Amino acid sequence: MNLAIVTFALFTLFVGMYCWYKMRSDKFETASSYFLGGRSLGAWLIAISMLLTNISTEHLIGMNGSSYKNGFVVMAWEVTSAIALVIGAVYFIPRYLKMGLTTIPQYLELRFDKSTHTIVNLLLILSFIITLLPIVLYTGAINFETLFDVSERFGITKEESMWWMIVLIGVLGSVYAIFGGLKAIAYSDMIYGIGLFIGGLAVPFFALYEIGETDIASGLKKVYEHAPQKFNSIGSSDSVLPFGTLFTGLVINQIYFWCMNQVIVQRALGAKNLKEAQKGFLIMGLFKILMPLIIVLPGVIGFYYFNDSLYNNQDTIYPELVKKVLPVSLIGIFAAVVLGTVLSTVNAVLNSAVTLFTLGVYKRQINPAADEKKLVRTGRWASILLAVFGIAVAPMVAKAPEGLYQMLQELNGIFFIPIASVLLGGFFIKSISATGAKVAIFTGLAFYLLTTFILKVDIHFIHVWGIEFVLNIVVMLLVSKFYPNTNPYQPVHTGEVNIEPWKYTKPVSIFLVLATIAVYYFLS
């Protein structure tokens, strides 16, 4: 295990030195250079940075833990993302770049008014530091405690070990966001993204190689025969993810997450032109179709090895599997890659949160006269404060009854669906007014909190998302009847980037949609 620690340290140091070398001449004298990488990102950098921003330990730990318990039914979170990415590439990204947006809520100020923009900004910042950041930090700590037996090595309790790991990961992740901005995040993501695919595929490869006694196909057959029910992707009505949810709340969530979520879309907003942004989105769509091999299949393989012995502690299944099947020398490198996915998500969340705060709240509401350097300094101080808050909240997410990934999605619904409703209503229904949008935001928040966490109605929370979305649209239409829209906004091209589309966008999009359907057909 000492060899694993050494390889872990060396690989992590290499990535840090590489980022320093690539960024050594960057001065960050403008907000655009700090928050959007100077609008210079290419397709592969966008796609891989999106991948690492999205895939972190809440996926590697949480989703593999869920698949260990529930099987391939949970792959819907990943595979259906490809269709949402197609929608983003074809419809939303061209419009965002045409308007020259820096943040997604900025559109709400143009479409509605300044107060709608501020409300959504604050809700998004809360969602980042209350839900996503703490769960990423906590699952990262689980991974390293399980892989390296930190508590045993240092003679401390597991609770103390988790605290120290959370603090260490939080501090390391903050460094990239505070001192390097979006471009440093993208450079580190390029290396970690390659490592994630190689290392992530190595886990099921070595496991099936061992199970099949050097024959991978035979190993997969044995895993299937051991628990064929785990390979069914069509969830029953009482499962953790019923198939019907794909057509109600899940579709709204996926469109929001991949087309409107600042953490994700910020990479495309930093594109050098529309072609690169669209290519980046569609490359990411291909990644998402392949991701079940890394974040679903290992959990099912874990059931072959451990049966139901870890059902009460499902979020440890992935690091336990890694320890069991990977050679010791590779454990260190893969642990470094896993750390990279954690750092990527931490710094991406911080970068997006401070972008929303600095440009959306501080610049517009607190200090409109702030110059570019002042904005960069404010962003760095905001990163520090938000990181401290996220670290403090992280230990509170322990012992989620249905696993950490399921808990993350339940909490996300508090914020995502009201914001998605307002954004989609703003784009597609011209009659909706600013007053209607604001009433719908708070109606949606109250409805979801009441039904899911107070009354705890016997309806799957994703179906509740769908009901809430319809309710929000109805509320916006009704309120707008009495308080009509007075802002006839029409998007104009600001000239920030070239918006000539990529000529292969449509055929690649059709391929991704058909591939998504095919995956469900073969796993039904």
C-alpha positions in Angstrom: 0.0 0.0 0.0 3.0 2.3 0.5 3.7 2.0 -3.2 0.1 3.1 -3.9 0.6 6.2 -1.8 3.9 7.1 -3.6 2.3 6.7 -7.1 -0.7 8.7 -5.9 1.5 11.6 -4.7 3.7 11.6 -7.8 0.8 11.7 -10.2 -0.9 14.4 -8.3 2.3 16.5 -8.3 2.7 16.0 -12.0 -0.8 17.4 -12.8 -0.1 20.4 -10.5 3.2 21.1 -12.2 1.6 20.7 -15.7 -1.1 23.3 -14.9 1.5 25.7 -13.5 3.5 25.4 -16.7 0.5 26.0 -18.9 -0.7 28.9 -16.8 2.6 30.5 -15.9 2.1 33.5 -18.2 -1.6 34.2 -17.5 -2.3 37.4 -15.5 -6.1 37.4 -15.2 -6.5 41.1 -15.7 -10.1 40.8 -17.0 -13.2 39.1 -15.6 -13.6 37.2 -18.9 -10.1 35.7 -18.7 -10.7 34.5 -15.1 -14.3 33.3 -15.2 -14.5 32.1 -18.9 -10.9 31.3 -19.8 -10.8 34.3 -22.2 -13.4 32.6 -24.4 -10.6 30.4 -25.9 -11.6 26.8 -25.1 -11.7 24.2 -27.9 -14.1 21.2 -28.3 -12.1 18.5 -26.6 -11.2 20.8 -23.7 -14.9 21.7 -23.3 -16.1 18.1 -23.4 -13.5 16.6 -21.0 -13.9 19.5 -18.6 -17.7 19.0 -18.7 -17.1 15.3 -18.0 -14.8 15.9 -15.0 -17.1 18.6 -13.7 -20.0 16.2 -13.9 -18.3 12.9 -13.0 -16.9 12.9 -9.5 -17.0 10.7 -6.4 -20.7 11.3 -6.0 -20.9 9.3 -9.3 -18.1 6.8 -8.8 -19.0 6.2 -5.2 -22.7 7.1 -5.2 -23.9 5.7 -8.5 -21.9 2.5 -8.3 -23.3 2.1 -4.7 -26.8 2.5 -6.1 -26.2 0.0 -9.0 -24.7 -2.5 -6.6 -28.1 -2.4 -4.8 -30.5 -1.7 -7.7 -28.7 -2.8 -10.9 -28.6 -1.1 -14.3 -31.9 0.8 -13.7 -29.9 3.7 -12.4 -28.1 4.2 -15.7 -31.0 6.5 -16.8 -29.2 9.3 -15.0 -26.3 8.9 -17.5 -27.6 7.6 -20.8 -30.6 10.0 -21.2 -28.1 12.9 -20.7 -27.1 12.3 -24.3 -30.5 13.5 -25.6 -30.3 16.6 -23.4 -26.9 17.4 -24.7 -28.2 17.1 -28.2 -30.9 19.6 -27.3 -28.3 21.9 -25.8 -26.1 21.7 -28.9 -28.9 22.3 -31.4 -31.0 24.9 -29.5 -29.6 26.5 -26.4 -25.9 26.9 -27.0 -26.3 28.9 -30.2 -28.6 31.3 -28.4 -26.4 31.7 -25.4 -23.3 32.5 -27.6 -25.4 34.8 -29.8 -26.4 36.8 -26.7 -22.8 36.8 -25.4 -23.9 35.5 -22.0 -21.4 35.1 -19.1 -23.9 33.5 -16.8 -27.2 31.7 -17.5 -29.2 33.9 -15.1 -28.0 36.9 -17.1 -30.6 35.8 -19.7 -33.4 36.2 -17.1 -32.4 39.9 -16.6 -32.7 40.4 -20.3 -36.0 38.5 -20.6 -37.6 39.5 -17.3 -35.9 41.9 -14.9 -33.0 42.5 -12.6 -34.7 41.0 -9.5 -35.6 37.7 -11.2 -31.9 37.5 -12.2 -30.8 38.1 -8.6 -33.2 35.6 -7.1 -32.1 32.8 -9.4 -28.4 33.7 -8.9 -28.8 33.3 -5.1 -30.8 30.1 -5.4 -28.1 28.6 -7.7 -25.3 29.6 -5.3 -27.2 28.0 -2.4 -27.7 24.8 -4.5 -24.0 24.6 -5.1 -22.8 25.0 -1.6 -25.6 23.3 0.3 -26.1 20.2 -1.9 -23.4 19.5 -4.6 -20.2 20.7 -2.9 -20.7 19.0 0.5 -21.7 15.6 -1.1 -18.7 15.7 -3.5 -16.4 16.4 -0.5 -17.9 13.7 1.6 -17.8 11.0 -1.0 -14.2 11.9 -1.8 -13.4 11.5 1.8 -15.1 8.0 1.9 -13.0 7.0 -1.1 -9.6 7.9 0.5 -10.5 6.5 3.9 -11.5 3.2 2.3 -8.6 3.0 -0.1 -5.8 4.0 2.2 -7.1 3.1 5.7 -6.3 6.7 6.8 -7.8 6.3 10.3 -5.8 3.1 11.0 -2.5 4.6 9.7 -2.8 7.7 11.9 -4.4 6.1 14.9 -7.6 8.2 14.7 -11.3 7.5 14.5 -13.0 7.2 11.1 -15.1 10.3 11.9 -11.8 12.3 12.6 -10.3 10.9 9.4 -13.3 11.9 7.4 -13.1 15.5 8.7 -9.4 15.7 7.8 -10.0 14.3 4.4 -12.8 16.7 3.7 -10.7 19.7 4.8 -7.7 18.5 2.7 -9.8 17.9 -0.5 -11.7 21.2 0.0 -8.5 23.2 0.3 -6.8 21.5 -2.7 -9.9 21.9 -4.9 -10.2 25.6 -3.9 -6.6 26.3 -5.0 -7.4 25.8 -8.7 -10.5 27.9 -8.7 -9.0 30.7 -6.6 -5.7 31.1 -8.3 -6.2 29.6 -11.8 -9.8 30.4 -12.9 -11.6 28.4 -15.6 -8.6 27.8 -17.8 -6.5 26.1 -15.0 -9.5 23.9 -14.3 -9.8 22.9 -17.9 -6.1 22.0 -18.2 -6.1 19.8 -15.2 -9.4 18.2 -16.4 -7.7 17.2 -19.6 -5.2 14.9 -17.8 -7.7 13.7 -15.2 -10.3 13.0 -17.9 -8.0 10.7 -19.8 -7.0 9.1 -16.6 -10.7 8.6 -15.6 -11.5 6.7 -18.8 -8.4 4.5 -18.6 -8.6 3.9 -14.9 -12.4 3.7 -14.8 -12.4 1.1 -17.5 -9.5 -0.8 -15.9 -11.6 -1.6 -12.8 -14.3 -3.7 -14.6 -11.6 -5.0 -17.0 -9.4 -6.4 -14.2 -12.5 -7.7 -12.3 -14.0 -9.5 -15.3 -10.5 -10.8 -16.3 -10.2 -12.4 -12.9 -13.7 -13.7 -12.7 -13.5 -15.2 -16.1 -10.0 -16.6 -15.5 -8.5 -14.5 -18.2 -11.6 -14.5 -20.4 -13.5 -11.2 -20.0 -16.6 -12.3 -21.9 -16.8 -15.4 -19.7 -16.4 -13.2 -16.6 -19.3 -10.9 -17.8 -21.4 -14.0 -18.4 -20.7 -15.2 -14.8 -21.6 -11.8 -13.4 -24.9 -11.9 -15.4 -25.8 -15.4 -14.4 -25.1 -14.6 -10.7 -27.8 -11.8 -10.7 -29.5 -11.4 -14.1 -32.1 -9.0 -12.6 -29.3 -6.5 -12.0 -28.9 -6.1 -15.8 -32.5 -4.9 -16.4 -32.6 -1.1 -17.1 -36.4 -0.9 -17.1 -37.3 0.1 -13.5 -40.6 -1.2 -12.0 -43.0 1.2 -10.4 -41.6 0.5 -6.9 -37.9 0.6 -7.9 -35.4 3.4 -7.0 -35.9 4.8 -10.5 -39.2 3.7 -12.2 -39.1 3.7 -16.1 -42.0 6.1 -16.2 -39.9 8.8 -14.5 -37.9 9.1 -17.8 -40.9 10.8 -19.3 -42.0 13.1 -16.4 -39.6 14.9 -14.1 -36.3 13.3 -15.4 -36.6 14.9 -18.8 -37.0 18.3 -17.2 -34.1 17.7 -14.9 -31.8 16.5 -17.7 -32.6 19.5 -19.9 -32.0 21.9 -17.0 -28.7 20.2 -15.9 -27.1 20.0 -19.4 -28.6 23.1 -21.0 -29.0 25.6 -18.2 -26.8 24.6 -15.2 -24.1 27.2 -14.8 -21.5 24.7 -13.6 -21.8 22.7 -16.9 -22.7 25.4 -19.4 -19.9 27.7 -18.3 -17.5 25.5 -20.2 -19.4 26.1 -23.5 -19.7 29.8 -22.7 -15.9 29.9 -22.7 -15.8 28.4 -26.2 -13.8 30.2 -28.9 -16.8 29.9 -31.3 -20.1 28.1 -31.8 -18.6 25.2 -33.8 -16.3 24.2 -30.9 -19.1 24.6 -28.3 -21.4 22.3 -30.3 -18.7 19.7 -31.0 -17.9 19.8 -27.2 -21.5 19.1 -26.3 -21.9 16.2 -28.7 -18.6 14.6 -27.7 -19.8 14.8 -24.2 -23.0 13.1 -25.4 -21.0 10.1 -26.6 -19.1 10.0 -23.3 -22.4 9.8 -21.4 -23.6 6.8 -23.4 -20.4 5.0 -22.5 -20.2 6.1 -18.8 -22.3 3.1 -17.4 -19.2 1.0 -18.1 -17.4 3.1 -15.4 -20.1 4.2 -13.0 -22.8 1.4 -13.2 -21.2 -1.9 -14.3 -18.6 -1.9 -11.4 -21.4 -1.8 -8.8 -23.1 -4.8 -10.4 -19.7 -6.6 -10.5 -19.4 -5.7 -6.8 -22.6 -7.6 -6.1 -20.9 -10.7 -7.6 -18.0 -10.4 -5.2 -19.8 -9.2 -2.0 -23.4 -10.3 -2.5 -25.6 -8.2 -0.2 -23.0 -8.0 2.7 -22.5 -4.2 2.0 -26.2 -3.3 1.5 -26.2 -1.3 4.7 -23.0 0.5 3.6 -23.5 0.6 -0.2 -21.4 3.7 -0.8 -18.2 1.8 0.1 -18.6 -0.8 -2.7 -16.6 1.0 -5.3 -13.4 1.7 -3.3 -13.7 -1.9 -1.9 -13.8 -3.2 -5.5 -10.9 -1.1 -6.5 -8.8 -2.5 -3.6 -9.8 -6.0 -4.6 -9.1 -6.1 -8.3 -6.5 -3.4 -9.2 -2.7 -4.1 -8.8 -1.2 -2.0 -5.9 0.8 0.2 -8.2 -2.4 1.2 -10.2 -4.4 1.9 -7.0 -2.2 4.9 -6.3 -2.6 6.3 -9.9 -6.3 5.7 -9.9 -6.7 7.2 -6.5 -5.0 10.3 -7.9 -7.4 10.3 -10.8 -10.3 10.0 -8.4 -8.9 12.9 -6.5 -8.8 14.8 -9.8 -12.5 14.2 -10.4 -13.2 15.5 -6.9 -11.0 18.6 -7.3 -12.5 19.2 -10.7 -16.0 19.3 -9.4 -15.0 21.3 -6.3 -13.2 23.9 -8.3 -15.9 24.0 -11.0 -18.6 24.5 -8.5 -16.6 27.3 -6.8 -15.7 28.9 -10.1 -19.4 28.9 -11.2 -20.7 30.0 -7.8 -18.3 33.0 -7.7 -19.0 33.9 -11.3 -22.7 34.1 -10.4 -22.0 36.1 -7.2 -19.3 38.4 -8.6 -20.9 39.2 -12.0 -24.5 38.6 -11.1 -24.8 40.0 -7.6 -21.7 42.0 -6.7 -21.3 43.9 -10.0 -25.0 44.5 -10.5 -26.3 45.1 -7.0 -23.4 46.0 -4.7 -20.7 47.8 -6.7 -21.6 48.5 -10.3 -18.5 50.7 -10.6 -16.1 47.8 -9.9 -13.3 47.5 -12.4 -12.0 44.2 -13.9 -9.2 43.7 -11.4 -11.6 44.4 -8.5 -14.0 41.7 -9.9 -11.2 39.1 -10.0 -10.1 39.9 -6.4 -13.8 39.7 -5.2 -14.2 36.4 -7.0 -11.1 35.0 -5.2 -12.3 36.1 -1.8 -15.8 34.7 -2.5 -14.2 31.3 -3.5 -12.5 31.2 -0.1 -15.7 31.9 1.9 -17.8 29.5 -0.1 -15.2 26.7 0.2 -15.1 27.1 4.0 -18.9 26.9 4.1 -19.0 23.8 1.9 -16.3 22.1 4.1 -18.3 22.8 7.2 -21.5 21.4 5.8 -20.0 18.2 4.2 -20.1 15.9 7.3 -23.8 16.5 7.7 -24.7 14.5 4.6 -23.7 11.1 6.1 -26.0 8.1 6.3 -28.4 8.8 3.4 -30.9 6.0 3.5 -31.0 5.4 -0.3 -27.4 6.3 -0.8 -25.7 9.6 -1.4 -26.4 9.9 -5.1 -30.1 9.5 -4.6 -30.0 12.1 -1.8 -28.2 14.5 -4.1 -30.9 14.2 -6.7 -33.7 14.7 -4.1 -32.0 17.9 -2.8 -31.3 19.2 -6.3 -35.0 19.1 -7.0 -35.4 22.0 -4.5 -33.6 24.3 -6.8 -33.5 22.8 -10.3 -37.1 22.5 -11.2 -38.3 26.0 -10.3 -35.3 27.5 -12.2 -35.9 25.2 -15.2 -39.5 26.2 -15.3 -38.7 29.9 -15.4 -36.0 29.5 -18.0 -38.0 27.2 -20.3 -41.1 29.4 -19.9 -39.0 32.5 -20.7 -37.6 30.9 -23.9 -40.8 29.4 -25.3 -43.8 31.4 -23.9 -43.5 35.1 -24.8 -46.5 36.1 -22.7 -44.9 35.1 -19.4 -44.1 38.2 -17.3 -41.4 38.9 -14.7 -44.1 38.8 -11.9 -45.3 35.4 -13.1 -41.8 34.1 -13.1 -41.1 35.2 -9.6 -44.4 33.9 -8.2 -43.7 30.5 -9.9 -40.2 30.2 -8.4 -41.5 30.5 -4.9 -44.6 28.4 -5.6 -42.4 25.6 -6.9 -40.0 25.8 -4.0 -42.9 25.6 -1.5 -44.7 22.8 -3.4 -41.6 20.5 -3.5 -40.5 21.1 0.1 -44.0 20.4 1.3 -44.7 17.3 -0.7 -41.2 15.7 -0.5 -39.8 16.6 2.9 -42.8 17.6 5.1 -45.9 15.6 4.0 -43.7 13.0 2.3 -46.3 12.0 -0.2 -46.2 8.5 -1.6 -45.2 9.6 -5.1 -41.6 9.1 -6.5 -39.8 12.4 -6.1 -39.0 12.5 -9.9 -42.7 12.3 -10.7 -43.1 15.2 -8.2 -40.6 17.1 -10.4 -42.9 16.7 -13.4 -46.0 17.7 -11.4 -44.2 20.7 -10.1 -43.0 21.8 -13.6 -46.6 21.7 -14.9 -47.8 23.6 -11.8 -45.1 26.3 -12.3 -46.1 26.8 -16.0 -49.8 27.1 -15.0 -48.9 29.6 -12.3 -46.8 31.7 -14.6 -49.5 31.8 -17.3 -52.2 32.7 -14.7 -50.2 35.4 -13.0 -49.2 36.8 -16.4 -52.8 37.3 -17.3 -53.2 39.8 -14.4 -49.6 41.2 -14.6 -48.8 41.1 -18.4 -45.4 41.0 -19.8 -44.1 44.5 -20.6 -40.6 43.5 -21.8 -40.6 42.6 -25.6 -37.1 41.2 -25.5 -35.6 39.8 -28.7 -32.1 38.2 -28.6 -29.4 40.1 -30.6 -26.0 39.0 -31.7 -23.4 40.8 -29.5 -20.5 39.7 -31.6 -18.6 38.1 -28.7 -17.8 34.9 -30.7 -18.4 33.6 -34.2 -21.8 31.8 -34.2 -21.5 29.8 -37.5 -22.8 26.3 -36.6 -20.9 23.0 -37.0 -22.0 21.4 -40.2 -22.2 17.9 -38.7 -24.3 18.9 -35.7 -27.6 17.3 -37.0 -26.2 13.9 -38.2 -24.2 13.4 -35.0 -27.3 14.4 -32.9 -29.4 11.8 -34.7 -26.7 9.2 -34.1 -26.7 10.0 -30.3 -30.5 9.7 -30.1 -30.5 6.4 -31.9 -27.6 5.1 -29.7 -29.5 6.0 -26.5 -32.6 4.1 -27.7 -30.4 1.1 -28.7 -28.8 0.9 -25.2 -32.2 0.7 -23.6 -33.3 -1.9 -26.1 -30.4 -4.2 -25.4 -30.7 -3.8 -21.7 -34.4 -4.3 -21.4 
